[in-house]
Amino acid sequence: MINIGSINVDHVYRVPYFVKPGETLPSKSYQRVLGGKGANQSVALARAGEAVKHIGVIGDDHTWIIDELKSSKVDTSSIEVGSFATGHALIQVDDNAENCILLFAGANHELNMDSLSEKLSGIEKGGWVLFQNEMPHLNQMISLAKEMGARIAVNPAPFDDRAKLIDYALVDLLIVNDLEAEELAKTKGHGDLEKLADLCPVVIITRGTKGAICYFGNETIEVPAFKVEAVDTTGAGDTFVGYVLSSIAHNLPLKEAMQRASAASALAVTKAGASVAIPTSAEVNQFLNTMSDL
């Protein structure tokens, strides 16, 4: 599996509440950790048991990221070192475990289309390529991967006007959260969420504590969320994406794939940080076994 995605350094500040305009607010703690939706989702895929190659760009200011990804068994052979500073995010996490994020794209936007064909050359026909919305040339990259016989998974986050322009006819699996789904439905479905099913074969909407819903042809599948004590919700969506895609790639039924992903994201929010909080497959199995015994 290949993930063409962002790689960031997350600067995470624990605060009692989000800082207000003009205010100076002392933080309770600080962490510098690997982040970026792309990197987080590659780590989630790898910890779910998937062999995943990450394609992306970092700056020479944070080359420790390569070792960090390798330690999670992510193939880093297609990660380039560019001339810009590594992308980064300033993240506030408040006492309700909610977050707000300021993002700088940096080296992520140096990804070169000219070298992408070579990096995708090893993709098997029917193999999966994953995209998010933190990279440049999104439609061009999706088209190229599709032409090479790949199946396309897209998590168009963070959602903006560029996400509305994605050619969803080329997408095989679309994963969005409830707010992103509402925005996309306004553009593509006259405000009707169920119309998103017309965009591509499988549409999965994550809804936080309300669980997840999937539109698959004429079928609707719903799974509830697992109840846990949340510490930090930063990487929950990325964890879900990685686990649900890995499960689908291994031909698990959609409902089972969504349940597994929901369990993984529930475990992720019980720890601080994004990539560092993503559970292993063994931890998810143990959690699911515990839940089934209750």
C-alpha positions in Angstrom: 0.0 0.0 0.0 1.1 3.5 -0.7 0.3 6.7 1.2 1.0 10.0 -0.6 0.8 12.4 2.4 2.0 15.2 4.6 4.7 14.9 7.2 4.7 17.5 10.0 6.2 18.2 13.3 3.5 18.7 15.9 4.1 21.2 18.7 1.5 20.3 21.2 0.5 22.6 24.1 -1.8 21.5 26.9 -4.0 24.5 28.0 -7.0 25.0 30.2 -8.8 26.6 27.3 -8.0 27.9 23.8 -6.1 31.2 23.9 -8.1 34.3 23.1 -7.1 37.2 20.9 -4.6 39.5 22.6 -4.1 37.0 25.5 -0.9 35.4 26.7 -1.7 32.0 28.1 0.8 29.8 29.9 0.7 26.1 28.8 0.6 23.2 31.3 2.9 21.1 29.2 4.6 20.8 25.8 5.5 18.0 23.4 7.3 17.8 20.0 6.1 14.8 18.1 5.7 13.4 14.6 2.5 14.5 13.0 0.8 15.5 9.8 -2.3 13.6 8.5 -0.2 11.7 6.0 2.4 10.5 8.5 -0.3 9.7 11.2 -2.2 7.6 8.7 0.9 5.8 7.6 1.7 5.0 11.2 -1.9 3.8 11.7 -1.7 1.6 8.7 1.6 0.1 9.8 0.4 -0.5 13.4 -2.7 -2.2 11.9 -0.3 -4.6 10.3 -0.1 -3.1 6.8 3.0 -2.9 4.6 2.9 0.8 3.7 5.3 3.0 1.7 5.0 6.7 2.4 5.7 9.3 -0.3 6.3 12.8 0.9 8.8 15.6 1.6 10.5 16.9 4.7 13.1 19.6 5.3 16.7 19.0 6.5 15.7 20.5 9.8 13.9 17.4 11.1 15.5 14.3 9.6 14.8 12.4 12.9 11.3 12.0 11.4 12.7 9.2 9.1 13.9 7.2 12.0 10.6 7.8 13.8 8.6 6.4 10.8 11.0 3.5 10.4 10.5 2.6 14.0 6.8 2.2 13.2 7.7 -0.1 10.2 6.8 2.5 7.6 8.7 2.2 4.3 10.5 5.6 4.1 12.5 5.0 0.8 10.3 7.5 -1.1 10.5 10.4 1.3 12.6 13.2 -0.1 14.5 15.9 1.8 13.5 19.3 0.3 14.8 22.9 0.6 11.9 24.3 2.7 11.4 23.8 6.4 9.5 20.7 7.4 5.8 21.3 7.7 4.6 21.9 11.3 1.5 22.4 13.4 0.9 24.4 16.6 -1.7 22.4 18.5 -3.6 23.5 21.6 -5.4 20.8 23.6 -7.8 22.0 26.2 -9.2 20.4 29.4 -12.1 18.9 27.4 -9.6 17.1 25.2 -10.6 19.2 22.2 -8.0 20.7 20.0 -7.3 23.7 17.7 -4.5 23.6 15.1 -2.5 26.2 13.2 -0.8 24.5 10.2 2.2 25.4 8.1 2.7 23.3 4.9 6.4 23.9 4.5 8.2 21.1 2.6 5.0 19.2 2.0 4.3 21.4 -1.0 7.6 20.6 -2.6 6.4 17.2 -3.8 7.4 16.9 -7.5 5.0 15.4 -10.0 7.9 14.5 -12.3 9.2 11.9 -9.8 5.9 10.5 -8.7 5.5 8.1 -11.6 8.7 6.3 -10.6 7.7 6.2 -7.0 4.3 4.7 -7.9 5.9 2.2 -10.3 5.8 -0.7 -7.8 2.0 -0.4 -7.2 0.2 -3.6 -7.9 -3.0 -3.5 -10.0 -5.8 -3.1 -7.6 -3.4 -2.0 -4.8 -4.5 1.0 -2.6 -3.1 4.5 -2.7 -4.2 6.9 0.0 -4.5 10.7 -0.2 -5.3 13.5 2.2 -5.8 17.2 1.5 -2.5 18.5 2.8 -0.5 17.9 -0.4 -0.3 19.8 -3.7 -1.5 18.6 -7.2 -4.1 16.4 -5.6 -6.2 15.7 -8.7 -3.1 15.1 -10.8 -1.8 12.6 -8.3 -5.1 10.8 -8.0 -5.4 10.6 -11.8 -1.9 9.3 -12.2 -2.4 6.6 -9.5 -5.7 5.6 -11.1 -4.2 5.3 -14.5 -1.6 2.9 -13.1 -4.3 0.6 -11.9 -4.6 1.6 -8.2 -7.6 1.8 -6.1 -8.0 5.2 -4.5 -8.8 6.1 -0.9 -9.2 9.8 0.0 -9.6 11.5 3.3 -10.1 15.2 2.1 -9.0 16.8 5.3 -8.5 19.5 6.3 -11.6 20.3 4.2 -11.4 23.5 2.1 -12.3 24.7 -1.3 -9.7 22.5 -2.9 -11.4 19.4 -1.4 -14.6 20.4 -3.3 -12.7 20.2 -6.6 -11.4 16.6 -6.1 -12.6 14.3 -8.9 -14.6 11.9 -6.7 -15.5 9.8 -9.8 -11.9 8.4 -9.5 -12.2 7.6 -5.8 -13.1 4.1 -4.5 -13.2 4.9 -0.8 -14.1 8.3 0.7 -13.6 8.9 4.4 -14.8 12.2 6.0 -15.9 13.4 9.4 -19.4 14.7 10.0 -18.5 18.4 9.4 -16.6 17.6 6.2 -19.5 15.5 5.0 -21.9 18.4 5.6 -19.7 20.7 3.6 -19.2 18.2 0.8 -23.0 17.5 0.7 -23.7 21.2 0.2 -21.5 21.2 -2.9 -22.2 17.7 -4.3 -25.5 16.6 -2.9 -27.8 19.6 -2.4 -27.2 19.3 1.4 -28.3 15.6 1.5 -25.7 13.4 3.1 -27.1 10.3 1.5 -26.4 11.8 -1.9 -22.7 11.4 -1.1 -23.2 7.7 -1.9 -23.4 8.8 -5.6 -19.9 10.2 -5.5 -18.0 6.9 -5.2 -18.5 3.2 -4.3 -17.9 3.5 -0.5 -18.4 6.6 1.7 -17.6 6.4 5.4 -18.5 9.3 7.7 -17.0 9.4 11.2 -19.2 11.2 13.8 -17.1 11.3 17.0 -19.1 10.0 20.0 -22.0 9.1 17.7 -20.0 6.4 15.9 -19.6 6.0 12.1 -21.9 5.5 9.2 -21.2 4.0 5.8 -23.0 4.4 2.5 -22.3 1.5 0.2 -24.5 1.4 -2.8 -28.1 1.1 -1.5 -26.8 -0.2 1.8 -26.3 1.9 5.0 -24.1 0.6 7.8 -23.9 2.1 11.2 -21.5 1.3 14.1 -21.6 3.0 17.5 -18.6 4.6 19.2 -16.8 2.9 22.1 -17.1 4.9 25.3 -13.7 5.8 26.8 -12.3 8.6 28.9 -10.8 11.0 26.3 -7.5 12.7 26.9 -6.6 14.1 23.5 -8.7 13.7 20.3 -5.9 15.0 17.9 -5.1 11.8 16.1 -8.5 10.0 16.3 -9.6 10.6 12.7 -6.2 9.5 11.3 -6.2 6.4 13.4 -9.7 5.5 12.0 -8.6 6.1 8.4 -5.5 3.8 8.7 -7.3 1.0 10.5 -10.4 1.0 8.3 -8.4 1.1 5.1 -6.2 -1.7 6.3 -9.2 -3.8 7.2 -10.9 -3.2 3.8 -7.6 -4.0 2.0 -7.7 -7.4 3.9 -11.3 -8.0 2.7 -13.0 -7.6 6.1 -16.7 -6.9 5.8 -17.4 -3.2 6.0 -19.1 -3.3 9.4 -16.3 -5.3 10.9 -13.7 -2.9 9.4 -15.6 0.1 10.8 -15.8 -1.5 14.3 -12.1 -2.3 14.3 -11.3 1.3 13.2 -13.7 2.7 15.9 -11.9 0.6 18.5 -8.5 1.9 17.4 -9.6 5.5 17.4 -11.2 5.1 20.9 -7.9 3.8 22.2 -6.0 6.6 20.5 -7.9 9.4 22.3 -7.0 7.9 25.7 -3.4 9.0 25.3 -1.9 12.4 24.5 -0.5 13.2 21.1 -1.3 12.0 17.6 1.1 9.4 16.1 2.4 8.4 19.5 -1.1 7.5 20.7 -2.0 5.2 17.8 -2.5 1.7 19.1 -1.0 -1.5 17.7 -3.1 -4.3 16.2 -2.6 -6.4 19.3 -3.9 -3.6 21.5 -7.0 -3.2 19.4 -7.6 -7.0 19.4 -7.3 -7.0 23.2 -9.7 -4.0 23.5 -12.3 -5.6 21.2 -12.1 -8.9 23.2 -12.6 -7.0 26.4 -15.6 -5.1 25.0 -17.2 -8.4 23.7 -16.9 -9.9 27.2 -18.9 -7.0 28.8 
